Amino acid sequence: MNNYTAVVMAGGKGTRLGSLTKNCPKPLLKINNEHFLNYLLFNIARYGFKKIIIVAGYRGKLFKKFHKKKIFNTTTEVFIERKLHGTLGALNKVRNKIPNDFFIFNGDTFYNFNYLDLVKVSNENKNRKIFFSLKPVICKNVNRYNAYKLNSNILVRAEKKLNKKILVSGGVIFCKKSVLNFNEKKGDIEDFFFSKKKFIYKLFGKIYDEPFIDIGLTKDFYKAEKFIKNNFPKISIYFDRDGVLNKIKKNQYIKKPTEFIWINGAKKIIKYLNDNNFFVFIITNQAGIGKGYIKLKDYQKIEKKIHSELCLNGSHIDKIYYCPFHKDAIIKKYKKNSFLRKPNPGMIFKSFSEFPVIKKSSLFIGDQITDKQAANRANLKFLMFKNKNLFIFMMKNLRDYF
């Protein structure tokens, strides 16, 4: 879980879609019997955002069913605009709901890159305040997109030429909290950022040549079904925690965050997997909770450290599955034989029910025979980690599996 807020702009009328949006907002159009917005919210939530604010305008009442939903550990909130004042006006109306640095997402686009990489970019460019995701496209319509270029490391508008490659906004922008210090109450976010001198030298962009779709035109909307099928489900990489991601001595328990020390290459390989479109999970037995060696709140602090340190590195774990149960536990509610506990595959099966996993191609990395047994029972490929550098180990072996 990170402390970032995601603001999803879902207020437009979608007039270019004609009859498709006569009674339905663009983000609520259905792809494979599921709202387009549901795919987007799922993908945002798996990155660990604390809150998602959906700003709805056109037929806003239809978004009410998304209010106060829980997606993993992320809470959603719907704000309905009575009058449409553009994306800048929408951001102005919810600014008091944004406590920290935040992301802006277009509700009618899906850019399947590692969102948190923009956090890493911001940490490397601390004098900048706004970070655009940029997508290279062939210009087929000079009126559809704004075009950009990097000029002496500054993001500026560029000339558009028909049938030539241009850089467009990917519909995902990372902003520092201070960006909200503006007075304008209507207009377009991008036009505003690129027209105000106080912002122009604070703009930055990074190109991600990853799958992208904008459902704003009818022909593109009908491509969305194939896009979703190509991007979900995903190959998943499962890691045991102790001895694989962190350094630990045999029969030792990690009881507090300061005792969690990353194994060499662990953060680097997680970033690599995030950037290359894998789900990443941790599957860990934590009988120390049931046996009273570790307080649950201290275990949760360790999880928080894992998430926060990965986030600073522009990476994340999609979900950490842990089992506190053991037949010899001294805490009554944890005293039992559990199907979740490795060598049983219960935690892996749980991930199958919560995420669209390509099971036959997914891989478990562990350092114990119980890890291998759990992987075998879930029909996952398995690698036994006996090395000092997880990145080197994984890169050597990934070539043999994918």
matplotlib code that plots the C-alpha trace (Angstrom):
import matplotlib.pyplot as plt

x = [0.0, 1.3, -0.1, -0.8, -4.2, -5.4, -7.9, -9.8, -11.3, -14.6, -16.7, -16.7, -19.7, -18.1, -19.9, -17.4, -18.9, -22.3, -25.1, -22.8, -22.7, -26.3, -27.3, -24.0, -20.7, -17.6, -15.9, -19.1, -19.3, -18.9, -15.9, -16.3, -19.4, -17.4, -17.3, -14.2, -13.8, -13.6, -10.5, -8.9, -9.8, -8.4, -5.2, -4.8, -5.7, -3.1, -0.4, -1.4, -3.0, -4.6, -7.6, -9.1, -11.3, -13.6, -14.7, -18.0, -19.9, -22.1, -24.8, -22.8, -25.5, -24.6, -21.2, -22.7, -22.3, -18.5, -18.7, -17.0, -15.9, -12.9, -10.5, -7.7, -6.7, -7.8, -10.9, -12.9, -14.8, -17.1, -17.5, -20.2, -19.9, -23.1, -21.6, -18.8, -15.8, -13.2, -10.5, -8.9, -12.3, -12.8, -9.4, -10.1, -13.3, -11.6, -8.3, -9.3, -9.6, -6.0, -3.6, -0.3, 1.3, -1.1, -1.8, -4.3, -5.8, -8.0, -11.2, -11.3, -7.7, -5.7, -1.9, -0.4, 2.9, 4.4, 2.7, 5.0, 8.0, 6.9, 7.5, 11.1, 11.4, 10.2, 12.8, 15.5, 14.2, 13.3, 13.0, 10.1, 6.5, 4.5, 5.5, 3.7, 3.6, 4.3, 3.2, 4.6, 1.8, 1.4, -0.6, -3.8, -5.8, -4.1, -7.1, -7.3, -4.2, -1.7, 1.8, 4.9, 8.7, 11.5, 13.5, 16.7, 15.1, 11.9, 8.6, 7.0, 4.3, 5.4, 4.1, 1.8, 2.4, 0.0, 1.2, 4.3, 5.2, 4.4, 4.5, 1.1, 0.0, -0.7, -3.4, -1.4, 0.2, 2.1, 1.9, 3.5, 1.0, 2.1, 0.7, -2.7, -1.9, -3.8, -7.0, -8.5, -11.8, -12.3, -10.4, -8.2, -5.4, -2.8, -3.6, -3.2, 0.1, 1.6, 0.4, 1.4, 5.0, 5.1, 4.5, 6.4, 9.8, 8.5, 7.1, 8.8, 7.9, 9.0, 8.3, 6.7, 6.2, 3.7, 0.2, -2.2, -5.8, -8.1, -11.8, -12.8, -13.5, -15.9, -13.2, -10.9, -13.7, -14.2, -10.5, -10.8, -12.0, -8.8, -6.7, -8.2, -7.7, -4.1, -3.3, -5.2, -4.5, -0.7, 2.2, 2.9, 6.0, 5.6, 8.4, 8.8, 9.8, 12.4, 15.6, 14.6, 13.7, 15.4, 18.4, 17.7, 19.4, 18.0, 15.2, 15.2, 12.1, 12.0, 10.1, 10.4, 11.0, 14.6, 15.4, 14.1, 17.2, 16.8, 18.8, 21.1, 19.2, 15.7, 14.4, 16.0, 14.3, 10.9, 11.3, 12.2, 9.2, 6.9, 8.3, 7.8, 4.1, 4.2, 2.1, 4.4, 3.3, 4.8, 3.7, 5.0, 4.3, 4.3, 3.7, 5.6, 2.4, 0.4, 3.2, 3.4, 6.9, 5.7, 2.8, 0.4, 0.9, 4.7, 4.2, 2.1, 4.8, 7.2, 4.8, 4.5, 8.2, 8.3, 5.7, 7.1, 10.7, 9.6, 7.5, 10.5, 12.2, 9.3, 8.0, 5.5, 4.2, 0.7, -0.2, 1.5, -0.2, 0.7, -0.4, -0.3, -1.8, 0.0, -1.1, 1.2, 0.1, -0.4, -2.9, -6.2, -7.6, -4.4, -4.1, -5.1, -3.9, -4.5, -4.7, -3.1, 0.1, 2.9, 3.5, -0.3, -1.1, -3.9, -2.3, -1.4, -5.0, -6.2, -4.2, -5.8, -9.2, -8.3, -6.1, -6.3, -3.2, -1.7, -1.1, 0.7, 3.4, 3.8, 6.8, 7.5, 10.9, 11.6, 14.4, 12.7, 11.3, 7.9, 8.0, 8.6, 5.8, 3.3, 4.3, 3.9, 0.5, -0.6, 1.0, 3.5, 7.0, 9.5, 13.1, 15.1, 17.0, 20.5, 22.3, 23.5, 22.0, 18.3, 18.5, 21.4, 19.8, 16.4, 17.8, 19.8, 16.8, 14.0, 15.6, 15.0, 11.3, 9.9]
y = [0.0, 3.4, 6.8, 8.0, 9.0, 8.2, 10.6, 9.0, 11.6, 10.0, 13.1, 13.5, 13.0, 10.8, 12.4, 10.9, 7.5, 8.4, 6.1, 4.0, 6.8, 8.1, 6.6, 5.5, 7.3, 6.0, 4.4, 2.3, 0.8, -2.9, -4.9, -8.7, -8.2, -6.0, -2.2, -0.7, 1.2, -2.1, -3.1, 0.2, 0.3, -3.2, -2.3, 0.9, -0.9, -3.6, -1.0, -0.3, 3.1, 4.2, 5.9, 6.2, 9.2, 8.8, 12.2, 11.6, 14.1, 13.0, 10.6, 10.7, 8.9, 5.7, 5.8, 5.6, 1.8, 2.4, 4.6, 3.2, 0.0, -1.9, -3.3, -5.1, -2.5, 0.5, 2.5, 4.1, 7.4, 8.9, 12.7, 13.8, 17.1, 19.0, 21.2, 20.1, 22.4, 20.3, 18.1, 21.1, 22.1, 18.5, 18.4, 21.7, 20.3, 17.4, 19.0, 19.0, 15.3, 14.8, 14.8, 13.8, 13.5, 11.9, 10.4, 11.4, 8.8, 9.2, 7.1, 6.2, 5.1, 2.1, 2.3, -1.0, 0.1, 0.2, 3.3, 3.5, 4.0, 7.6, 7.8, 6.7, 9.2, 12.0, 10.9, 11.3, 14.7, 16.5, 19.9, 18.8, 18.7, 17.0, 13.8, 12.7, 9.1, 9.4, 7.0, 6.9, 6.7, 7.2, 10.4, 9.5, 12.5, 15.8, 17.0, 14.0, 14.3, 16.9, 16.1, 16.5, 16.4, 16.6, 19.8, 20.2, 17.9, 20.0, 18.6, 20.9, 20.8, 19.6, 19.9, 17.2, 15.7, 13.3, 9.6, 10.5, 9.2, 11.6, 11.4, 11.7, 11.7, 8.2, 9.3, 8.8, 11.8, 11.8, 15.1, 16.6, 17.9, 21.5, 21.4, 21.9, 25.5, 27.1, 29.2, 28.3, 26.6, 25.3, 24.2, 21.3, 20.0, 19.6, 23.0, 24.6, 22.9, 23.8, 27.4, 28.7, 29.8, 28.7, 25.1, 24.9, 24.3, 21.8, 19.4, 16.1, 13.1, 9.5, 7.3, 3.9, 1.8, -0.5, -1.6, 1.4, 1.9, 4.9, 4.0, 7.5, 6.6, 3.8, 1.9, 1.9, 0.9, -2.2, -3.0, -3.0, -6.6, -7.9, -5.4, -6.7, -10.4, -9.7, -7.9, -10.1, -12.7, -12.4, -14.7, -14.6, -14.9, -16.1, -15.6, -17.1, -14.3, -15.5, -16.6, -15.5, -11.8, -11.1, -12.4, -14.7, -17.3, -20.8, -21.2, -17.4, -15.2, -11.6, -9.8, -6.1, -4.0, -3.2, -7.0, -7.2, -6.8, -7.3, -10.0, -8.6, -8.1, -8.6, -5.1, -5.0, -8.2, -7.1, -3.8, -5.7, -8.0, -5.0, -3.3, -6.4, -7.0, -9.9, -10.2, -10.5, -12.2, -13.2, -16.5, -16.9, -19.1, -16.9, -19.4, -17.0, -15.0, -18.0, -19.1, -15.7, -14.9, -12.0, -9.6, -9.2, -5.4, -5.9, -8.3, -5.7, -3.1, -5.4, -5.6, -1.8, -1.5, -3.9, -1.9, 1.5, 0.7, -0.9, 2.1, 4.4, 2.1, 2.4, -1.1, -3.1, -6.5, -7.2, -9.0, -10.6, -13.8, -15.0, -17.9, -17.4, -20.8, -23.8, -26.9, -26.0, -22.3, -20.9, -18.3, -20.1, -18.6, -19.6, -23.2, -25.5, -27.3, -24.9, -25.6, -22.2, -23.3, -24.6, -27.3, -27.0, -24.7, -22.7, -19.3, -19.9, -21.0, -17.8, -15.8, -17.7, -16.6, -13.0, -12.4, -13.5, -15.7, -17.7, -20.8, -23.0, -20.4, -19.0, -19.7, -20.1, -19.2, -20.7, -22.0, -24.9, -28.2, -27.0, -24.3, -26.8, -29.1, -26.2, -25.2, -28.8, -29.1, -25.9, -27.1, -24.2, -24.4, -24.1, -22.8, -23.6, -20.4, -21.1, -18.0, -14.6, -12.4, -12.9, -10.7, -12.6, -15.9, -14.9, -13.4, -16.5, -18.8, -16.6, -17.2, -20.9, -20.5, -17.6]
z = [0.0, -0.9, 0.0, -3.5, -4.7, -8.2, -9.8, -12.7, -15.1, -16.2, -17.0, -20.8, -23.0, -25.6, -28.5, -31.1, -30.2, -31.4, -30.4, -28.1, -25.5, -26.0, -22.7, -21.3, -20.3, -22.2, -19.1, -18.5, -21.9, -21.7, -23.0, -22.8, -20.6, -18.1, -17.8, -19.3, -16.0, -14.0, -16.0, -15.3, -11.6, -11.1, -12.8, -10.7, -7.4, -7.9, -7.7, -4.1, -4.3, -1.1, -2.8, -6.2, -6.8, -9.9, -11.2, -13.1, -15.1, -18.0, -16.6, -13.4, -11.3, -13.2, -11.4, -7.9, -7.8, -7.7, -4.6, -1.5, -3.2, -1.9, -4.5, -2.8, -0.2, -2.3, -1.5, -4.3, -4.1, -6.7, -7.1, -9.5, -11.3, -11.7, -14.4, -16.7, -16.6, -18.3, -16.7, -15.0, -13.5, -12.3, -10.6, -9.0, -7.5, -5.8, -4.8, -1.1, -1.3, -2.4, 0.6, -1.1, -4.5, -6.9, -10.3, -13.0, -15.2, -18.2, -17.7, -21.4, -22.0, -20.8, -20.9, -19.7, -18.4, -14.8, -13.4, -10.4, -12.7, -12.8, -9.1, -9.7, -12.5, -10.1, -7.5, -10.2, -11.3, -8.1, -9.6, -11.8, -10.6, -13.4, -15.1, -18.3, -19.7, -23.4, -26.1, -29.7, -32.2, -36.0, -36.5, -38.4, -37.3, -36.5, -34.5, -32.1, -29.9, -28.7, -29.8, -27.6, -27.7, -25.2, -25.9, -23.8, -21.3, -21.1, -22.3, -24.9, -27.5, -31.0, -34.5, -35.8, -39.2, -40.8, -41.0, -39.1, -35.6, -32.8, -29.0, -27.3, -23.7, -22.5, -20.2, -17.0, -15.3, -11.9, -10.1, -7.0, -4.5, -5.0, -8.6, -7.0, -6.1, -9.0, -9.2, -12.5, -12.3, -15.8, -18.9, -20.0, -17.7, -20.5, -22.1, -18.7, -17.8, -21.2, -21.2, -17.8, -17.4, -13.8, -14.9, -18.2, -16.8, -14.3, -16.9, -17.7, -19.8, -20.3, -23.2, -22.6, -25.7, -24.1, -25.1, -25.2, -26.2, -26.3, -26.7, -27.8, -31.4, -32.5, -34.5, -31.4, -29.1, -31.1, -30.8, -27.0, -26.7, -28.3, -26.3, -23.0, -24.0, -24.9, -21.7, -19.2, -17.9, -17.2, -16.5, -12.7, -10.7, -7.1, -4.5, -1.1, 1.2, 3.8, 2.2, -1.3, -1.0, 2.3, 4.2, 7.1, 9.1, 9.4, 12.0, 12.5, 12.6, 11.4, 14.1, 13.1, 9.9, 10.7, 10.5, 7.0, 4.8, 1.0, -0.7, -3.4, -6.7, -5.1, -5.7, -9.1, -10.4, -9.0, -10.9, -14.1, -13.7, -13.2, -16.2, -18.3, -17.5, -15.0, -11.9, -8.9, -5.6, -2.3, -0.8, 2.8, 5.8, 8.9, 11.7, 14.0, 14.3, 15.5, 17.8, 19.4, 18.2, 16.1, 16.8, 13.9, 13.9, 13.6, 10.7, 9.0, 9.6, 7.7, 4.9, 4.8, 4.6, 1.7, -0.2, 0.6, -0.3, -3.6, -4.4, -4.1, -6.6, -9.0, -8.3, -6.4, -5.3, -6.6, -3.4, -0.4, 0.8, 4.2, 6.5, 10.3, 11.0, 12.5, 14.4, 17.3, 17.5, 21.0, 19.8, 19.6, 16.3, 14.5, 15.9, 13.1, 10.1, 7.2, 3.5, 3.1, 4.8, 2.5, 1.3, 0.6, -2.4, -0.7, -1.0, -4.6, -5.3, -3.6, -6.1, -8.9, -7.7, -7.3, -10.3, -14.0, -14.0, -16.9, -14.7, -17.2, -17.8, -14.2, -12.0, -8.2, -6.8, -3.3, -1.2, 0.7, -0.3, 1.0, -1.6, -4.3, -3.1, -3.0, -6.5, -7.8, -6.2, -8.0, -11.3, -11.3, -12.6, -9.8, -9.3, -6.2, -5.2, -3.8, -4.8, -3.5, -6.1, -7.1, -10.2, -11.7, -10.8, -12.3, -15.5, -16.1, -15.7, -17.2, -20.7, -20.2, -19.3, -21.4]

ax = plt.figure().add_subplot(projection="3d")
ax.plot(x, y, z, "-o")
ax.set_aspect("equal")
plt.show()
